[in-house]
């Protein structure tokens, strides 16, 4: 990390997670959002 870098803050059960922003992470998060919406019901059942 360096001054001026961007962090992504994610809330977890244990507190918060700080992750450096990268274009690859942005792409992966976009793909996850699409998948999460598409398989919402299946993911809910798996979480039980």
RACORRA-V430685 format. One record per pair of residues at least 12 apart in sequence whose C-alpha atoms are under 7 Angstrom apart, sorted by the first residue. I is the first residue (numbers start at 0). J is the second residue. D is the distance in whole Angstrom. If there is no record, write none. Layout:
i/j/d
I/J/D
I/J/D
This chain:
i/j/d
5/19/6
5/20/5
6/18/5
6/19/5
6/20/5
7/19/6
7/20/6
